[in-house]
């Protein structure tokens, strides 16, 4: 059984997701906590809920999704996972972070573990890794079939899509990712995005103005 908790962090209002199983083993998806208050909020929830962080999963490495990466690595000494095409995106964050007003970001000393389309585990729970580029070159989403949930990052939002005007973005590729990888999932699948409220595959197929079914 999978349980979930989301936090809206940093000025971009990015959704950081906690996912855990019956044994309280927990993964942190896209840690965006930027301030000490946000770090404490994440830490307190994990502590109060008796969760045991085991890994960090990154859907992609734009700044708003990795602002809390170093904090989480230092706090729990756990590995982090990212697509190989996102390594350059992560390295770039340190260079452009000051232009967004973030002056303390540091590249992790720990090397990330590379993932690609396939499977990744939370305990014995299997999540499918879906390659869904377009917003970012190595963007992935995490799908748990038994629970009917997709942690989609910035590919698809409620009646919107991820922007494609950043380096490595491409609308045609993003549209293909959505049609082939996400719209092929059951209509009841809950989409847990990187920003804003959750939605479903069926809702987006009917009402998304950018990529309709």
N, C-alpha and C positions, 0 to 999 in steps of 0.2 A: 504493500500500500504506500502510495506516494502522497506526501503533504507539501504544501507550498506557502511561502510568505514573500510578499514584495515590499520594497522600500523605494520611495522616490527620492533620489539623491542628486546633489550638486545643482548649479544654476540651470542646467539643461533638463532637469526633472527626469533623469534617467531611471529606469526601473532596474534595480538590482533584485535578483531572485534567489531565494534560499529554497532548496529542494532536499527533502530528507525521507528516509525509509523507516520501517518499524523499529529498527535497531538504533535510531537517532543518528545514523550516519548521514552526513550533510554535505552537499556541494553548494558552492557560492557561484552564481552565474553573473558575470559582468559586474564586478564590484566597483561601484561608482562613488562610494562615500569619499567626500573631499574634505570636510571640516572635522574638527575634533568631536563636535556634537553628533555628526553623522556616524563617525567611527564608533562612538560610545553607544549609539542607538543600535547599531548592528551587533556589537559585542554583547550588550546587555540582553538582547533577544536570544542570541545563541546560548549564552550562559543560563538565562532563566528557563529556557526550553530544554536544557540538558542535551543540546545538539553537539555532535562531534564532527567538525569540518574535516573532510578528507581530501578535497581537491577544489580547484577553481576552474570553471569552464568559461571560455571566452567565445562569444558568438563572433566578435570582430574586435578590432583594436583602435577605434576612434577614441579620442580623449575622454569623452564622457563615460565610456564603459570601462575604463582602466584606471581612473583616478585613485581608486582604493586598492589597487593591486598590490603595491608594496606593503601597505598596512596589513593586509590579510596574510601575505607571505611571511612577514615578520611575526605576526601574532600567532600563527598556527603552524608554521614550517611545513606547508603542504605543497604539492606540485600544482602547476597550472598548465592548461591545455589550450592550444590554439592551432589554427590551420597554418601551414607553412607559408602561405601567401600573406599572412597577417604579420609576420615577423617584421617586415619593413615598415608596416603601419605603426607598430608598437615603437620601434626605434625612432620614428619621426616625431612622436608625441613630445619627447623631451625638448626638441628644437622649437616646436611651435607653441608649447604650453604657455610660455610667458606672454605671448600675444593675446591669449585668452584670459590673462590675469592669474594664471596658476604658476607660481614661481618655485614651488617646492617639489615638482614631479621629478622623480629619478627612475631611470631604467632599472628593472629588477636585476640583481646579480645572478639569480637563478635562471638557467636556461629553460624556456618553456618546452613542454613535450608536444610534438607535432601530431595532429589528428587530421583525418580526411574522412570522406564519406564511408560509413560503416557502422560500428557499434562502440559505445562507451558504457561503462558500468557504474552504478551507484549501489554498492553491495552486490546483491544478486539481481537487482533491477536493471534491465537492459534498455538503454536509450539508443535510438537510431540517430546517427549524425547525418544530416542532409546538407549537401553542398548547395548553397543558395547565393551565389555572387550577384553583383549588380550594384548594391549600395557600397560594398567594399569588395576587393578582389577575392579574399578568402573567407567570406562570410559563411557561417554555418548556422544551422538551427538544430535543436535537440527535441526529438519526438519520442514520447512514451506511449506506445500503442495501447497498453492495457488501461491506462488512465485517460486516454484520449486528449493528451495535452501536447502542445508544440510551443517550446520557448523559441520565439522567432527573431529575437534581436530587432534590428531596424529594417527588416525586409518588408514587413506588412504590418500596418496599423489599422485601427478601426476606421474604415472608410478613407484610408490614406495609404501611402507607401513611403519607403525610405527615400531620401533625397539622393540624386545621382550626379550632382554638380561638384562633388568633392573628388580629389585625386583618386583614380581607380574606379569611379562610378560610371555606370553605363545603363541607361534606361532599358534598352533592348534586352540586355542580359538579365536585368532585374525582372522584367516582364516574363521572360522565359522561365526564370527560377520560380516565380510565383505560379505560373500556369502548370508547369511540369511537376514541381515538387510539392507545392502546398495545396493547390486546388485539386490534386489527385488524392488527397487525404479525405477521410469521411467528413461529411458536412457538419457533424456534431463536434468535430475536433475544436477544443478551446485553444485559441491563439493567445499566448502570453507575450506581449510585445516589449520592446525596449523603451517605449514611451507611451503614456496614455493608458486608457482602459483596455481590458481584454475584449476579445471578440471571438467569432467562430468562423470556420472555413465557409460554411453555408451562407452566413451573413455577408461576407466579403464577396463571394461569387455573385450575389444578387445586387449588392449596393455599393461596391467599391467603384468610384468614378474613374479610377486610373487603370485598373486591370479588371475587367468584367469577365464572367465565365464565357 
